[in-house]
Amino acid sequence: MPNIDNPVEELEQYKTPPDIAADIAWDVVKSRGIIPRITVDLGCGTGSLCFSFIYVGAPYCVCVDIDKKVISKALEFARAEELADKVDFILSDVRFLSIRKNVSGSTVAMNPPWGTRVRGIDSFFLEKAMEISEMIISIHALPRDLEKNYIVKLIENNNWKIIKKEVRDFPIKPSLSHHEKKIYKTKALIVEAIKYGE
């Protein structure tokens, strides 16, 4: 998967580790046999989650990002891997994204900004995901209190059911000028949810 060159700190552009992206896609498509008709990767970066779903058999993915340079790099990768016919790219701020809502068989798989730079931005991503899909797999900073966490409450208060919560190590490679460690290790919460009635 392509790396993010010169990431924008305000956008919290940290690449989803390939093993996490692959495990998420494999668990959904191969282990449980759920094949999304459409996979949407909001805040896609260079497309780690999108391409992981395509590699395990998902037929089509839409990558959305506000940064033209990462969209361009993801498109180059799709062409090099002969996947361009299975992926579409949208250059847009997710908060103002206009896309067809609740398409049957649609899944959002995303690693949104965690809200360390713009407070609450992760909530905007989740709200958009719930608006346009029937299933969500989303990666977030691990909260101190999992049950009282606002991400969990936001999902449940919108008539969605959390069916899986998983805590994973999330290594962040140095990519910004202030990074001093070779690898910064943090914990991530991966939440999977479906609309009630699905």
C-alpha positions as CSV (number, residue, x, y, z in Angstrom):
1,M,0.0,0.0,0.0
2,P,1.4,3.5,-0.8
3,N,2.6,5.7,2.0
4,I,1.5,9.2,2.6
5,D,4.2,11.7,1.6
6,N,4.4,14.9,3.5
7,P,1.3,14.4,5.6
8,V,-0.8,17.4,6.7
9,E,-0.8,17.5,10.5
10,E,-4.2,19.3,10.7
11,L,-5.8,16.4,8.7
12,E,-4.2,13.8,11.0
13,Q,-3.0,11.8,8.0
14,Y,-1.7,8.6,9.6
15,K,-1.7,5.6,7.4
16,T,-3.8,2.6,8.6
17,P,-1.3,-0.2,9.2
18,P,-1.5,-2.7,6.4
19,D,-2.1,-5.6,8.8
20,I,-5.0,-3.9,10.5
21,A,-6.6,-3.0,7.1
22,A,-6.1,-6.5,5.9
23,D,-7.5,-8.1,9.0
24,I,-10.6,-5.9,8.9
25,A,-11.4,-6.8,5.3
26,W,-10.6,-10.5,5.7
27,D,-12.8,-10.7,8.8
28,V,-15.8,-9.2,7.0
29,V,-15.5,-10.8,3.6
30,K,-13.7,-14.1,4.1
31,S,-14.5,-15.1,7.7
32,R,-18.1,-14.0,7.7
33,G,-18.9,-14.1,4.1
34,I,-20.3,-10.5,4.0
35,I,-19.5,-9.0,0.5
36,P,-20.4,-5.3,0.4
37,R,-21.9,-4.2,-2.9
38,I,-20.2,-0.9,-2.3
39,T,-17.4,-0.2,0.2
40,V,-16.8,3.5,1.0
41,D,-13.5,4.7,2.6
42,L,-14.1,8.1,4.1
43,G,-10.8,10.0,4.7
44,C,-9.2,7.3,2.6
45,G,-5.7,8.7,2.5
46,T,-3.9,6.4,0.0
47,G,-6.6,3.8,0.2
48,S,-5.4,1.1,2.6
49,L,-8.9,0.0,3.7
50,C,-10.4,0.4,0.2
51,F,-7.8,-1.7,-1.5
52,S,-7.8,-4.3,1.3
53,F,-11.5,-4.9,0.6
54,I,-10.9,-5.1,-3.1
55,Y,-8.1,-7.6,-2.6
56,V,-10.3,-10.0,-0.6
57,G,-13.2,-9.9,-3.1
58,A,-15.3,-6.8,-2.6
59,P,-16.4,-5.7,-6.1
60,Y,-16.4,-1.9,-5.8
61,C,-15.0,0.9,-3.6
62,V,-15.4,4.6,-3.4
63,C,-12.4,6.5,-1.9
64,V,-13.2,10.0,-0.4
65,D,-10.5,12.5,0.8
66,I,-10.1,16.2,1.0
67,D,-6.4,16.1,0.0
68,K,-5.8,16.0,-3.7
69,K,-2.3,14.6,-3.5
70,V,-3.3,11.5,-1.6
71,I,-6.2,10.9,-3.9
72,S,-3.7,11.2,-6.8
73,K,-1.4,8.7,-5.2
74,A,-4.2,6.2,-4.5
75,L,-5.3,6.5,-8.1
76,E,-1.8,5.8,-9.4
77,F,-1.7,2.7,-7.2
78,A,-5.0,1.6,-8.5
79,R,-3.8,1.9,-12.0
80,A,-0.6,0.1,-11.3
81,E,-2.4,-2.8,-9.7
82,E,-5.0,-2.9,-12.5
83,L,-7.8,-2.0,-10.0
84,A,-8.9,1.3,-11.5
85,D,-12.1,-0.2,-12.8
86,K,-13.1,-1.2,-9.3
87,V,-12.4,2.1,-7.5
88,D,-13.8,5.6,-7.9
89,F,-12.3,8.6,-6.2
90,I,-14.1,11.7,-4.8
91,L,-12.2,14.8,-3.8
92,S,-14.4,16.3,-1.0
93,D,-14.6,17.4,2.6
94,V,-16.5,14.6,4.2
95,R,-18.7,17.0,6.1
96,F,-20.1,18.3,2.9
97,L,-20.1,15.1,0.8
98,S,-23.1,14.6,-1.3
99,I,-23.6,10.9,-2.1
100,R,-26.5,8.5,-2.4
101,K,-27.8,7.5,1.0
102,N,-28.2,4.0,2.5
103,V,-27.4,2.1,-0.7
104,S,-28.4,-1.6,-0.2
105,G,-25.3,-3.6,0.8
106,S,-23.1,-0.6,1.4
107,T,-20.4,-0.6,4.0
108,V,-18.2,2.3,5.2
109,A,-14.7,1.2,6.3
110,M,-12.7,4.1,7.6
111,N,-9.9,5.4,9.8
112,P,-11.1,9.0,10.3
113,P,-9.2,11.8,12.0
114,W,-9.2,11.0,15.7
115,G,-10.0,14.6,16.8
116,T,-6.6,15.5,18.2
117,R,-6.4,18.6,16.0
118,V,-10.0,19.4,15.2
119,R,-12.2,18.5,18.2
120,G,-15.2,16.4,17.2
121,I,-14.2,15.8,13.6
122,D,-14.4,12.0,14.2
123,S,-18.1,12.6,15.0
124,F,-18.7,14.3,11.6
125,F,-17.2,11.2,9.9
126,L,-19.4,8.8,11.9
127,E,-22.5,10.8,11.2
128,K,-21.8,10.8,7.5
129,A,-21.1,7.1,7.6
130,M,-24.4,6.4,9.3
131,E,-26.2,8.6,6.7
132,I,-24.9,6.7,3.6
133,S,-24.4,3.1,4.6
134,E,-25.9,0.0,6.3
135,M,-22.7,-1.1,8.0
136,I,-19.7,0.7,9.5
137,I,-16.3,-0.4,10.5
138,S,-14.4,2.5,12.0
139,I,-11.0,3.0,13.7
140,H,-10.8,5.4,16.7
141,A,-8.4,6.4,19.5
142,L,-9.0,4.1,22.4
143,P,-11.1,5.9,25.1
144,R,-10.4,5.7,28.8
145,D,-14.0,4.6,29.5
146,L,-15.2,2.4,26.6
147,E,-18.8,2.2,27.7
148,K,-19.3,6.0,28.3
149,N,-17.3,7.0,25.2
150,Y,-19.0,9.5,23.0
151,I,-18.3,7.5,19.8
152,V,-20.1,4.5,21.2
153,K,-23.0,6.7,22.4
154,L,-23.2,8.5,19.1
155,I,-23.6,5.2,17.3
156,E,-26.1,3.8,19.7
157,N,-28.2,7.0,19.9
158,N,-28.7,6.9,16.1
159,N,-30.5,3.6,16.1
160,W,-27.4,1.6,15.2
161,K,-26.2,-1.6,16.9
162,I,-22.6,-2.2,17.8
163,I,-21.8,-5.8,17.0
164,K,-18.1,-5.8,17.6
165,K,-15.5,-3.8,19.5
166,E,-11.8,-4.7,19.2
167,V,-8.7,-3.0,20.7
168,R,-5.6,-3.1,18.6
169,D,-2.1,-1.8,18.8
170,F,-1.8,1.0,16.3
171,P,1.9,1.9,15.5
172,I,2.4,5.3,14.0
173,K,5.6,5.7,12.0
174,P,7.4,9.1,12.2
175,S,6.1,11.3,9.5
176,L,6.0,14.8,10.9
177,S,8.8,17.2,12.0
178,H,8.1,16.9,15.7
179,H,8.1,13.1,15.7
180,E,11.1,11.8,17.7
181,K,10.4,8.1,18.2
182,K,11.1,5.6,15.5
183,I,7.6,4.2,16.0
184,Y,4.9,5.7,18.4
185,K,2.7,2.9,19.7
186,T,-0.8,3.8,20.7
187,K,-4.1,1.8,21.1
188,A,-7.0,1.9,18.7
189,L,-10.6,0.9,19.1
190,I,-12.2,-0.7,16.0
191,V,-16.0,-0.4,16.1
192,E,-18.3,-2.4,13.9
193,A,-22.0,-1.4,13.7
194,I,-25.1,-2.1,11.7
195,K,-28.4,-0.3,11.4
196,Y,-31.2,-1.8,13.4
197,G,-33.3,-3.9,11.1
198,E,-30.4,-4.8,8.8
